[in-house]
């Protein structure tokens, strides 16, 4: 049962590692809005929040 949870956490780690790697980050390194704030900041905070939620759901799921 914990093996399934561990494999899911490893998959989540690899997916988020790819999302936080250079080629993907360079896509969002462009100014948006009138204040010239890079979209990279919003992307990083969104990915960080998504990582916390996904890991929390995997760890909290007690059926497995």
Secondary structure, 3 states (H helix, E strand, C coil): CHHHHHHHHHHHHHHHHHHCCHHHHHHCCCEECCCCEEHHHHHHHHHHHHHHHHHHHHHHCCCC
